Amino acid sequence: MHRICHICLILFVAFKTGSCQEKAQEKTKGQELVYSESDFLENVGKSPHFVMFYAPWCGHCQRLTPIWSKLSEDINPNDAIDMKFAKVDCTGETKLCSDEGVLGYPTLKLYRPDQETVRYTGGRDIESLRRFAISSDESTPDAVQQEALTHNDGLYDITAESFDEHVSKGDHFIKFFAPWCGHCKRMEPTWVDLAKAHIPSTDMTEDVKIGRIDCTAHGSICSSHGVKGYPTLLWFNNGKLSKKYQGSRDLKSFETFITEMKELPRPDPESKEEVVEAPSPTQAKEPEEDKKTSAVIELEENNFDFHTAVDVTFIKFYAPWCGFCKRLAPIWDKLSYETFPGSLNVEIAKVDCTGNGDLCQKYEVQGYPTLLLFKDGEKISKFTGSRNLEDMKDFVINTINALPSQEKDEL
C-alpha cells in the first residue's frame, strides 16, 4: 500500500511539472508574450509594450491573432526596435483588464514608461500596426525609421522625428489624419493612387512627394501646424508651410492643385533678395477663413450622403431668419471644436432648410432648429434637451454609449 501511494505521488508530481512546463511554453510560445497580471505589472512599466487585450471567443480577436503573432515574431526579437508585442486574455485576467479600462475586444494599448497610455484605434492590418509600433518607438535608430518611411509605392509615412528633415527640401503634399476618422478612411485609396502617380525617380527629381502623418501618434507636429480636423491637407515647400488644400477629395482635383502649386513662381536659391516666407501656422489661412470661427460642415443635398455615410454626425437643421437658430449658432460653433472621448469621431454639421427643402422634408423637420444625430448614414436620435454646450455634448456621448456593444466596438 505504501509503495502504491509512493508511485501515485511521483505520477502526480510529474503531471503537475508537465502542466507547469506546458503553461510556461504557452506564455512564451515562439516570440509571443502572453501576460498574466503579475507579468504585466513586472514588465510593462520597464519598457515600451504594445498590448492586445482579448477574449478567445471574440471573432475580431480571432482574425487579429495571426497578424499579432507575425508582428511578435518580427519585432520582439529585434534589438533595434525597443518595443514588445504582448497579449492579455481577459477571460482569465478579469481584474487586470478592468483596471486597464478594457470595455470591448480587442482593445489595443501602447504603454511607454512614464508616459500616458495610448489606445490604438487605427487599421488592424499588419502594415498599419507595424508602422504605429515603429513610429511610436522614440529610440528606434534613424536607419530603421527611414526603412519604414516609404511604403505603398511612393507614399511617405512621416513621424514627428522625421518630419522636419523630410519636408526641408522640395515640394510636399501631406495628409494629416487620425486612424479612426471615417472621412480619412474613405479618402485613403485616392491618396494611395496619388502617391503612385508621383513615385520619386531619377527622371522626376523635383516632383512633389506625397505623405501622411498620424496625428494620434504624432500630435505635436499636427498641433504646431494648426490641424484641428481630419483630414487636413497641407502643401510644404522647402520646409515652409505654403497652402492649405480646400478642394474636392478626388484624384483629378488633387492633380489640378499640384499643377497649380508647381507653376507658382519660385525664388532663386542663389538670390540674395529678401524672400517673403510663407505665413506661420497661426497665420496660414485662406482669406475667406479670416473670419471663420467654427469647424461646422455645411451640408446640402449633393454632399449630405457623403458626409453622413460613416461615423457620427450631429446635424442642425435651421433657417437663417429663425431667432432660436441665431442664438444657437455660437454654441453650435463651439461644439464643432469639442473633443469627444476615446475613438468617437463626431462631425458637427448644419443644413439650411430654406435652400434644401427636400432634404429637410425627408427627415421630417417641422420646426427650427431641429437637431438630429446620425450614425453610418442612419438617423438614430433627435435632441430635445436644453441647447447648451454641455447638454448637447453629453447627448451625443450617451446616445452612442447606449448602442449595442458590437456597434460601439466598430467605432
N, C-alpha and C positions, 0 to 999 in steps of 0.2 A: 504493500500500500504506500509506503514511504517512497519507494522507487518510482511508482506511477505519478505521485504528486511532484516529484522532482522533475520528471520528464515533462509534465504539463507546464511547470513553471518555466522551463527552458524554452518550450514552444511559445508560451505567452510572451516572454521577453523578446524572442526572435521576431514574433509577429509585430509587436509594438515598435521594435527597432526598424523593421522594414517599413512600417507605416510612416514613421517619422522621417526616414530617408526619402520615401516617396513624396511626402509633403514638402520636404526641403527641395527636392528636384523640381516640383511644380512651381515653387516660389521663384526659382532662377532658371527655368526651362529655357535653353538657348540663351538669348540675350534679354529675354523678357524679365521684368521685375514686377512681381505680384505682391503688393504690400499688405501686411496686417496693420492694425493700428500702431503697434509698437514699432514696426519697421518704418512706417510713415513718419512718426514723431522723431525717430532717430535719424533718418536720412534727409528728409525734405528740408529741414532747417539748415542743413550744412552745404547743400549745393543745388543748382537750378534743376527743377524737375517739371516735366510736362506729364500730368496725371489724368488718366481716364477713369472716372467713377462709373461703374456699370452694374447691370444685373444680367445674369446668364440668360434669362428668358426674354430679354429685350431684343426685338428684331433689329432696331437700329444699331444696337451694340454688336450683334452678331455679324452685321455687314461691315462694321468698322474694325472688328477684331483682326482679320488678316492684314489689313493696312497697318494697324498699330504694331503688329508683330514684325512686319517688314521694317518699319521705321526703328523699332527697338534693335533689330539685328544690324541695321546700318549705322545708327547714331550712338547707341550705348557703348560700344567698344572703341569708338573714335575719340582718341585723346585730344584731337584738335578742336573738338566741339564740347564745351562744358555744359552738357545737357543730358539728362536721363529721362527716358520714357518709362513710365510705370503705370500699373493698373491697381484699382481697389474694387473688390467685389462687395457691393453694398448690401447684398443679401446676408453676408457674413459679418460685415463691419458696419452695422447699422448706426452705432453711436458716432463713429468717425465721420460717416457720410452726413449725418445730421449736423454735427459740429461744423462741417465744411459747407453747409448750406446747399446740399445737393437736393434738388426738388424734382428732377427728371433725368432720364437716362438716354444716351450717355451724357455726362457732364464732363467737360474738358477744362482743366485749370492749369495755368502756368504759375509755378512757385519759384521765387528767387529770394535768397537770404536778405533780410532787412528791407524788402520791398513789398509793395502792395500786390496781392494776388490778382491775376488777370484771368477772367473767364474767356475761353476761346469760343467764338461764335461764327467762325468762318467756314469755308468749304471743308468737307470731310474726305477729300481726295488726297492722295499721297503727296502730291506736289505742294498743295496749299499748306498741309500740316508740316511738311519738311521745311518749307520756306519760312513759316512762322517760327518754328523752333530755332532755326539757324539765325534768322534776323533778330530774334529776341535774346540771343546769347551775346552779351557785350564783350566777352573775352575771345570770341571767335577770331582767329587770325585773318588779316586782310585777304590773303590768298583764298581762304575758304569762303569769305564773304563775296569776293569777286566771282568765284566759281558759281555761286548761287544767284549772281546779279542778273544774268541774262537767261531767259528761257522762253519757250513758245515762239521761236523764230523771230527774234528781234525785240521782244517785249522785255523791258528792263524792270526788274523788281528792286525798288530802291529802299534803303533803310535810312534811319536817322544818321548813322555813322558814314554812309557813303554819299549822302545827298549833296553836300557842298562840292565835293570833288567831281561828282557825276555831272552836275549842271554847269560847272565852271567854264566849259568851252563848248561853243556851238549852240544849236537850237534844240530845245527840248519841249515836248508836249506831254504833260504829266497829269495823270488822273489821281486825285486824292479821294480815297474811298474807305468804306467800312464793310467788312465781310458780311454783316447782317443786313445791309442795305439792299432792298429789293430792286430799286432802280439801278444800282451798281451791277447787280447780278444780270439784269436784263441787257445792260449795255456791254457787258464783258465780251461776248462773241464778236461784236463790232470792233471793240478796242483791240482784240487779238488780230483781227483781219487787217486793221490799220497798221499794226506793228509789222505784220508780214510784208505789207506793201512798202515798208521803209527799213528793211533789214540793212544794217551797216555793211558797206562793201568798199573795196578799193576804188571803184569807179564813181561812187557817190559819197565821198568823204565828208561833204558838207550837208548831207541830208539830215532832216530832223530825226531825233531819237524819241521813240515813244516809250513812256514809262508809267509806273503806277507806284503808289505808296499807301500802305495800310495804316490808316490813322488810329486804329485801335492799338497798334503795336508801336507806332512812332508818332505819338500825339504832339510832341514838342515841335516837330517840323510843321505839322499841319496848323497848329496854333500860331506859329510865327509867321505864317503866310495867310492869316485871316480866314482859314477854312471854317465855315460854320454849318455847312450842309454837304450832303453826299449825293452823287459825285460832284466834285469841284474840279474843273479842268483849267490848268494854268500853263501859259507859254513862258519859257525862260530863254534868254539869250545871253550867253557868256556870263552866267551866274546871276543875272538880274531878272527879276520878275517883270515881264513886258505887258502881258494882257491876260485877262480872264475870258475864257470862251463861254458864250451865252447862246449859241445857236442850237439847231436841232441835233439830236444824238444819232445821226446816221452817217454811213461811210462817206457819201457824197459831200455832205455838209462839212465833215471833218477835213476832207481833202481840199475843199474850197478855202477853208480857213487857213490851212497850211500854206497854200499857194499865196494867199494874201499876205501872210506874215513873212514869207520868204522874199516877197517882192518889195518889202519896205526898204527904204534907203538905209544902208549900213555905214557907220563911221569907219574911216580908215584907221586900222590899228596903229599905223605909224604916225598918224596925225597928232600934232601937239595942241590942236584947237580944243577948247573946252567942250566936253561932251555932256549933254544933259542926260542924267541917268534916269532909268525907269523909276516911277514913284515907289515909295516904301509900301509894304503890305497894307498898312492902315490907310494909305493914300490911293492905292491902286484900285480905283473904281471907275466904272464907266460913267460918263457924265450924267446919264439918267438915274444912276444909283445914288447920287449925292444926297438925295432927299429920302432914300429908301430906308425905312425903319423896321422892316419885317421880312420874314422869310416865308410868308404866306404864298401858296401857289394859287394862281388864278386859273380856274378850270372853266372850260367851255365844252360844248357838245363834241368838238373834234379832238379833244385831248382827255376827256373825262375818263374813259375806259383805260387809257394807257396809265394814268397816274393812280388809279384805284385798283389796278389788277393784282398787285402784290402788297403784302404787309398791311399796315393800319393807316387809314386816312380819316381825319376828323374834319368835316366839311360844314362851313357856314353858308346856308342859302339865304340871300339877302336882296334888298332893293336899295339903291343909292339914296332914295328920298326918305327911307324909314328912319325915324328918330331913334328907336331902340337899337337899330343896326349901327348907327353912327356912334352911339355911346359904347357899344360893344367893341368897335373897331380897334381902339388902342390896346384893349385887353387881349383881343384875338392876335394882334401883332406880337405881344409879349409871349403868348402861348407858343407861337411858332419858334421861339428861341429856347423853350424849356427843354431840359434833358430828361428823358424817361428812363426808368431803371432797367438794368440788365441788357438784354439784346432786343428790347422792344423798339422797333423802328416806326415812328409815327410822323406822318406828313400832315401839316395843318394847311387847309385849303379853303377856298371860297368860290361861290358861284353867284353871279349877278343874274337874278331871275328876270330882270327886265330885258335882257338880251338872250336868255336861254330858257324861254318859257316851256318848251317841250321837255327839257331835262328836269326842270323843277316839277312839272306836272307828273312826270314818270315816277318821281319819288314822293308824290302826294304832299308837296309843300303847300300849306294852306295859310301860312302866316309868316311874318318876318320878325326877327331872324329864326330860321329853323336849323338846328344843329344835329347832324346825323353822323354816326360812326360806321365806317366801312372796314371790312377785313377781306383781303383777297377778292375784291370786286363785288362783295355782297354787303348789303346794309344789315347791320347786326343790332343797332340800338339807336334810340333817339334821346338826346339830353333834354331834361325838363327841369333841372335844378336852378340854383342861383348862378347868375352869369358872372362869377368872379374867377380869377385865375386858379385858385386852389381847388375849388369845386369841380371845375372843368377838367383839370389835370387828374384829379382823383377819379372822376368818372371814367376816363379813358383807361387808367390803370386797373381799376376794379372790374370794369367790363371785360377786359382781356383776361384778367386773372380768373374770372368766373367761367371762362370757356373750358371745354373738356381738355384734360391734360395732354392728349395727343396733339391737339391743335396748338397748345402753348409750346410744346417741345419743338415744333417746327418753326416757331417764330425766330 
